[in-house]
Amino acid sequence: MHSERPSVVGGDAATDRREDSAGPARTRTVASRVDGLKVLVDALGRLPVTVRFWDDSSVVARDDPDAPVVLIRDEQAIAHFLRAPNQLGLGRAWVSGALDVDGDLERVLGLRQRVAGLSLGRMGRARLAAAALLVAGPRAVRRPPIPASEAAPAGRLHSLRRDRASVRHHYDVSNRFYELLLGPSLVYSCAYFAGEDDSLESAQERKLELICRKLRLQPGERLLDIGCGWGSLVLHAAAQHGVRALGVTLSEPQAELARRRIEAAGLADRAEVRVLDYREIDEELFDKIASVGMYEHVGRAQLATYVEAVHRLLRPGGLFLNHGITRLNALPPRGPTFISRYVFPDGELHPVNDILGALESGGFEIRDVESLREHYALTLRRWLANLAAHRDEAVAEIGTERERVWRLYMLGSAQGFETGEIGIHQTLAAREGAEPALPLGRGDLLLAR
């Protein structure tokens, strides 16, 4: 029969037996002190990982000697979890470097669903804090510093000012970093792969062309790209389809680089990028509108406002393509998450039915919906490979904390798309008021492989 207690490794047996009247001697290993407290033994015994402490002693996973190894490098990792006993606390510990993984981070993240349901409760949290104090001392329970890379949005949710600050937290990091991460295409959204061996660059080019074909772009038409990033879709549509394109972003560094790319391509007479919120656009009507990887920033309560703005800017019968990540679970996560504090502040994922319903209620006819879930998993794997290949340069650009943020969020997201926890959909809709110019079939959407 297997033991109900996780086993302890490390330390000197004679030293481990020494105690004084005040409690365990400080010379005992951390793991051996854990072994003397039932609340910690029970907590660690449920985890499918081996835990190694800062003194190199370990509590080995029950029933699995080959379990991945989680490193608690500093007592403040415990303090972060006690203050926020959820993914936010673990994320803070990871970003600060107090929590790490010895070996394959992929395996550890792959176990997250097995521990997702663990709940401490108020009494459990108090008991764990008392045990942590005995085992690791005051640093384990004292409030730790919050990593500098954590966002702290202020003001009314989804106001113009707060949305600007939230978007810039993510995108105003470093244009050079994004070049390293995304490659020459500088497209920060799901690519469209012909096969698993397809290159990232060809898959991104294929995605841009797919969007243009779904919108049935024609020479001379006016295209609006909401959330244009570094201008890749604006450039492609102007160069390959002869449209006059306007892109808007909330990031000044993005806009600056996009403008340089437009000038270098000789497209300044047909393409433009401005720093504007979608609610601030005041232009004559556009023939086509695209929004790629942007509506996740809008917020569920603002979907009607978003659709109203698109409707106001699009001519009757004009086409709108919305490309965005969707949440397959109808219930939103409770409380702050790692993603909401470190990656996309105030970002929200919605079931695809939410955007479809908002469009239909806002004067649009749904014409096409396509899931690209597997494509985003492949895209993220390519970005992770780029980050690994350029990690030293990335750290020099954005710092250790943010590199750890991107590594964790992209790997977790890749797994989420692979397992179906999250999805991504391209939705094509036509503004009511005129018959859209759409062919009977989909043959014109076929791309060369």
Salt bridges, closest charged atoms under 4 A:
GLU4 OE2 - HIS2 NE2 3.21
GLU4 OE1 - ARG62 NH1 3.82
GLU19 OE2 - ARG28 NH1 3.10
ASP35 OD1 - ARG5 NH2 3.18
ASP42 OD2 - LYS38 NZ 2.51
ASP63 OD1 - HIS2 ND1 3.70
ASP74 OD1 - ARG139 NH2 2.54
GLU75 OE1 - ARG139 NE 3.51
ASP100 OD2 - ARG73 NE 3.37
ASP100 OD2 - ARG404 NH1 3.64
ASP102 OD2 - ARG52 NH1 2.89
GLU106 OE2 - ARG381 NH2 2.72
GLU150 OE1 - ARG92 NE 2.87
GLU150 OE2 - ARG341 NH1 2.78
ASP163 OD1 - HIS158 ND1 3.03
ASP163 OD2 - ARG279 NH2 2.81
GLU179 OE1 - ARG176 NH1 3.37
ASP198 OD2 - ARG206 NH1 2.42
GLU205 OE2 - HIS236 ND1 3.29
GLU209 OE2 - ARG213 NE 2.89
GLU209 OE1 - HIS236 NE2 2.78
GLU209 OE1 - HIS241 NE2 2.95
GLU221 OE1 - LYS288 NZ 3.00
GLU252 OE2 - ARG259 NH1 3.21
GLU272 OE2 - ARG274 NE 2.80
ASP277 OD1 - ARG279 NE 2.79
GLU280 OE1 - ARG164 NH2 2.58
GLU283 OE1 - ARG222 NH2 3.05
GLU283 OE2 - ARG274 NH1 2.74
ASP287 OD1 - ARG315 NE 2.97
ASP346 OD2 - ARG162 NE 2.70
GLU348 OE2 - HIS158 NE2 3.22
ASP354 OD2 - ARG300 NE 2.69
GLU365 OE1 - ARG367 NH1 3.70
ASP368 OD2 - LYS214 NZ 3.86
ASP368 OD1 - ARG442 NH1 2.18
GLU370 OE1 - LYS214 NZ 2.64
GLU374 OE2 - ARG373 NH2 3.48
GLU393 OE2 - ARG176 NE 3.08
GLU403 OE2 - ARG391 NE 2.81
GLU403 OE1 - ARG407 NH2 3.01
GLU418 OE2 - ARG381 NE 2.95
GLU421 OE2 - ARG112 NH2 2.96
ASP444 OD2 - ARG216 NE 2.88
